Amino acid sequence: MDLYTFVHGPLLWFSFLVLIVGISVRSFFFFISIMRSKKLLNRQHKYTLKVFLRSFLPYHRAFFKFPFFAINRYIFHILLFVVPIWYYGHIILWEESTFEWSWKPVPSILIDYASLIVICFCLYFFARRMGSSELRRQTGANEIALIVITLLPFASGYMYSHGTLQSISFFSNNIDLIHTITGEIFIVTAAFLFLKIDLDKEKCIGCSACVFVCPTHTLQSNDISDFRYFYYNHSQCISCGTCILYCPESATALHHEISLNRLVKPMPSKQIFDVKLAQCPSCGVFFAPERQMAKLGELKIVDQVLSLCPRCRAVRANASFRHLKDLRESRRSRRSA
């Protein structure tokens, strides 16, 4: 069997098999995680079904905070499906396969425009990450690799269908193989591609707003001694962007990650961040993140009472109430005398 036959035969079917198995495994563990979620156990089944359906529309809550970015994101991901599925050249391959499947293709001119849009998006994502010092700090090799893996099959497919590099003998002889191999890498990568929540360690003040609003209990926090620890279970995450919408510091973000480990170890929550807690000056208990108290101080919100833990605030409030009550009774007694 020569390389061409292997790439267009067994390797192609193997890539589809990996994709199907990967999606099936992820769907199974996602369903199990959602059903076991503490936040959903006491809810009605309609709410659980609604949460499950939301997973097919990622980032929809963050749309209200970053509408322009969200719209571009949806356009880009829709085209990632439209081009390979409705391109007539790919449909012909399915007709000639053992399945003999066929469906109506999208006009070639629209596929060309869609391919160019995807290519431009990939170049824009790369330039945006490299051009911004903040994004460059947050971008890992994983995301750069994903941009390249997405770009190559669309760029090579466009060049192959238009004979762009026919004058170069290497590409004229191998552009079909390059397109097929990069397409297969793209398909396999989709099985191991995850959207994960990241907390920006420089921006996050540890307020736990993201924990309180998370609809599936994906994000959790726990105060142990003088630290607050944050945990994330990717199996329960529906990538809705609720945490992004409600984060007061814009410290939460959704990032793509290629990970075999997340597929084979789907269930446990993983610690992703921790912050040091401030100590109550009255009783010594650790009750709120130091970063949050410092932020309130910058906003000139913290006073002598707010710097206390909730219990000491309640004690002081009760003492103040009793003091005022005694003053009123004293005044009444003086008037009656």
C-alpha positions in Angstrom: 0.0 0.0 0.0 1.5 3.3 -1.1 1.4 6.6 1.0 -1.5 8.1 -1.1 -3.7 5.0 -0.6 -2.9 4.8 3.1 -3.6 8.5 3.7 -6.9 8.5 1.8 -8.0 5.1 3.1 -7.1 3.7 6.6 -5.7 6.9 8.0 -8.8 8.9 7.0 -11.2 6.3 8.6 -9.0 6.1 11.7 -9.3 9.9 12.2 -13.1 9.7 11.9 -13.1 6.8 14.3 -11.1 8.7 16.9 -13.5 11.7 16.5 -16.6 9.5 17.0 -15.1 7.7 20.0 -13.8 11.0 21.6 -17.2 12.7 21.2 -19.0 9.7 22.6 -16.7 9.4 25.7 -17.0 13.1 26.4 -20.7 13.2 26.0 -21.1 10.2 28.4 -18.9 11.8 31.1 -20.5 15.2 30.6 -24.0 13.7 31.1 -22.9 11.8 34.2 -21.2 14.9 35.7 -24.3 17.0 35.1 -26.5 14.5 36.7 -24.2 14.3 39.7 -23.8 18.0 40.1 -24.7 19.2 43.6 -26.2 22.3 42.2 -28.6 20.4 39.9 -29.6 17.6 42.3 -32.3 19.7 44.0 -33.5 21.3 40.7 -36.3 20.1 38.4 -35.5 17.9 35.4 -36.5 20.7 33.1 -33.7 22.9 34.4 -31.2 20.1 34.0 -32.3 19.6 30.4 -32.0 23.3 29.8 -28.5 23.3 31.1 -27.6 20.4 28.8 -29.0 22.2 25.7 -27.0 25.3 26.6 -23.8 23.3 26.1 -24.6 23.4 22.3 -24.4 27.2 22.4 -21.1 28.1 24.2 -20.3 31.6 25.3 -24.0 32.7 25.1 -24.1 34.4 28.5 -20.8 36.3 27.8 -22.4 37.6 24.6 -23.9 40.5 26.6 -20.5 41.6 27.9 -18.5 41.1 24.7 -21.1 41.1 21.8 -18.6 41.9 19.0 -16.2 39.2 20.0 -19.0 36.7 20.6 -20.5 37.3 17.1 -17.1 36.8 15.4 -16.6 33.7 17.4 -19.9 32.2 16.3 -19.3 33.0 12.6 -15.8 31.4 12.8 -17.0 28.2 14.4 -20.1 27.9 12.1 -17.8 28.1 9.0 -15.5 25.4 10.5 -18.4 23.0 10.0 -19.9 24.4 6.8 -16.8 24.3 4.6 -15.7 20.7 5.1 -19.3 19.3 5.2 -20.9 21.1 2.3 -17.9 21.4 -0.1 -18.8 19.4 -3.2 -15.4 17.8 -3.5 -15.9 16.2 0.0 -19.4 15.2 -0.8 -18.2 13.3 -3.9 -15.8 11.3 -1.6 -18.7 10.3 0.5 -20.7 9.3 -2.6 -17.8 7.1 -3.7 -17.4 5.5 -0.2 -19.0 2.4 1.0 -21.7 4.5 2.7 -22.7 6.2 -0.6 -24.0 9.2 1.3 -24.9 12.4 -0.6 -26.4 15.8 0.1 -26.7 19.1 -1.7 -23.5 21.1 -1.7 -23.1 24.8 -1.1 -22.1 26.8 -4.2 -18.3 26.8 -4.8 -18.1 30.6 -4.7 -19.6 30.7 -1.2 -17.3 27.9 0.0 -14.3 30.0 -1.4 -15.4 33.1 0.5 -16.0 31.0 3.7 -12.6 29.4 3.4 -11.0 32.9 3.1 -12.9 34.1 6.1 -11.6 31.2 8.2 -8.1 31.9 7.0 -8.4 35.6 7.8 -9.8 34.7 11.3 -6.9 32.4 12.0 -4.4 35.1 11.0 -6.3 37.7 13.0 -6.3 35.4 16.1 -2.5 34.9 15.8 -1.8 38.6 15.2 -4.0 39.6 18.1 -2.3 37.3 20.6 1.2 38.3 19.4 0.3 42.0 19.3 -1.1 42.4 22.8 1.3 42.0 25.7 -1.5 40.9 28.0 -2.8 38.2 25.6 0.7 37.1 24.8 1.2 36.5 28.5 -2.0 34.4 28.6 -1.4 32.5 25.4 0.4 29.1 25.6 1.9 26.9 22.9 -1.3 24.9 23.0 -3.4 27.8 21.5 -0.8 28.7 18.9 -0.7 25.0 17.8 -4.5 25.0 17.6 -4.5 28.1 15.3 -1.9 26.4 13.0 -3.8 23.1 13.0 -7.0 25.0 12.0 -5.4 27.2 9.4 -3.5 24.5 7.4 -6.4 22.4 6.1 -8.4 25.4 5.0 -5.4 27.2 3.4 -4.2 24.0 1.6 -7.7 23.2 0.5 -8.2 26.6 -1.0 -4.8 26.4 -2.8 -5.5 22.8 -4.0 -8.9 23.8 -5.5 -7.5 26.9 -7.2 -4.1 25.5 -8.2 -2.4 28.4 -6.4 1.0 26.8 -6.0 1.1 24.7 -9.3 4.3 26.5 -10.4 6.2 25.0 -7.4 6.8 21.3 -8.2 6.7 20.1 -4.6 3.3 21.6 -3.9 1.9 20.7 -7.3 2.8 17.0 -6.6 1.9 16.9 -2.9 -0.8 19.5 -2.2 -3.5 16.8 -2.2 -1.6 14.8 0.4 -0.8 17.9 2.5 -4.5 18.9 2.5 -5.7 15.4 3.4 -3.1 14.9 6.2 -3.7 18.3 7.7 -7.4 17.7 7.5 -7.0 14.4 9.4 -5.0 16.1 12.1 -7.7 18.7 12.4 -10.4 16.0 12.8 -8.4 14.1 15.4 -7.6 17.3 17.3 -11.3 18.0 17.6 -11.7 14.9 19.7 -9.2 16.2 22.3 -10.2 19.9 22.1 -11.7 21.4 25.2 -12.9 24.9 26.3 -11.6 25.6 29.8 -12.0 28.3 32.3 -8.9 30.3 33.2 -8.7 32.7 36.2 -6.2 35.5 35.5 -3.9 35.3 38.5 -3.1 39.0 38.3 -6.7 40.2 38.0 -8.6 37.8 40.2 -9.4 39.1 43.7 -10.9 35.9 44.9 -14.5 37.2 45.5 -16.1 33.9 44.4 -18.7 35.6 42.3 -18.0 33.1 39.5 -18.6 30.2 41.9 -22.0 31.6 43.1 -23.4 32.1 39.5 -22.0 28.9 37.9 -25.1 27.0 36.8 -23.5 23.5 37.0 -21.2 23.9 40.0 -18.2 23.6 37.6 -16.4 26.2 39.6 -16.0 25.7 43.4 -14.2 27.3 46.2 -13.1 26.2 49.6 -11.6 28.2 52.5 -8.9 26.3 54.3 -7.0 28.0 57.1 -5.8 31.4 55.7 -6.3 30.5 51.9 -9.3 30.3 49.6 -8.8 27.6 46.9 -10.6 27.5 43.6 -11.4 24.2 41.8 -12.7 23.5 38.3 -14.3 20.3 36.9 -14.1 20.5 33.1 -16.6 17.6 32.7 -19.4 19.7 34.0 -18.6 22.9 32.2 -21.0 24.0 29.5 -18.8 27.0 28.4 -21.8 29.3 28.9 -19.7 32.3 29.9 -21.8 33.1 33.0 -18.6 33.5 35.0 -17.3 35.9 32.4 -20.5 38.0 32.5 -20.5 38.4 36.3 -16.8 38.6 37.1 -16.3 42.2 38.4 -12.6 42.2 37.5 -12.9 40.5 34.0 -10.5 37.9 35.4 -12.3 34.9 33.9 -11.8 33.7 30.3 -12.6 30.7 28.1 -9.5 29.2 26.4 -9.2 26.3 24.0 -6.9 23.5 25.1 -5.8 20.3 23.4 -5.5 17.6 26.1 -5.5 13.8 26.1 -5.4 13.9 29.9 -8.8 15.7 30.1 -10.4 12.9 28.0 -9.0 9.9 29.9 -9.3 11.6 33.4 -12.6 13.5 33.0 -14.2 13.5 36.4 -12.1 15.0 39.2 -12.1 18.7 40.1 -8.7 20.3 39.7 -7.3 23.2 41.8 -6.7 26.2 39.5 -6.1 29.2 41.8 -5.7 30.3 45.4 -5.7 33.6 47.3 -4.7 34.5 50.8 -7.5 35.5 53.2 -7.5 38.6 55.3 -7.8 38.3 59.1 -10.5 39.9 61.2 -8.8 42.4 63.6 -11.4 41.6 66.3 -11.5 37.8 66.5 -8.6 36.7 64.3 -10.7 34.5 61.9 -9.8 34.5 58.2 -12.9 35.6 56.3 -12.2 37.4 53.0 -9.5 37.5 50.4 -6.8 40.2 51.0 -7.1 41.2 47.3 -10.8 41.8 47.7 -10.3 43.9 50.8 -7.6 45.9 49.1 -9.9 46.5 46.1 -12.6 47.8 48.4 -10.1 50.0 50.1 -9.1 51.5 46.7 -12.8 52.2 46.1 -13.0 53.8 49.5 -15.7 51.3 50.5 -13.9 49.6 53.4 -14.5 51.2 56.8 -13.9 49.9 60.4 -17.0 47.7 60.3 -16.5 46.2 56.9 -13.0 45.2 57.8 -14.5 42.8 60.4 -15.7 39.3 59.7 -19.5 38.8 59.3 -19.9 37.4 62.9 -18.1 40.4 64.5 -20.1 42.8 62.3 -23.3 41.2 63.6 -22.0 41.5 67.2 -21.1 45.2 66.7 -24.4 45.9 64.9 -26.4 44.3 67.8 -24.3 46.3 70.3 -25.0 49.5 68.4 -28.7 48.6 68.3 -28.9 47.9 72.0 -27.0 51.2 72.7 -29.5 53.2 70.6 -32.4 51.4 72.3 -31.0 52.2 75.7 -30.5 55.9 74.7 -34.2 56.1 73.6 -35.5 54.5 76.7 -33.3 56.9 78.8 -34.7 59.9 77.0 -38.3 58.7 77.4 -37.7 58.1 81.1 -36.4 61.6 81.5 -39.4 63.1 79.7 -41.8 61.2 81.8 -40.0 62.3 85.0 
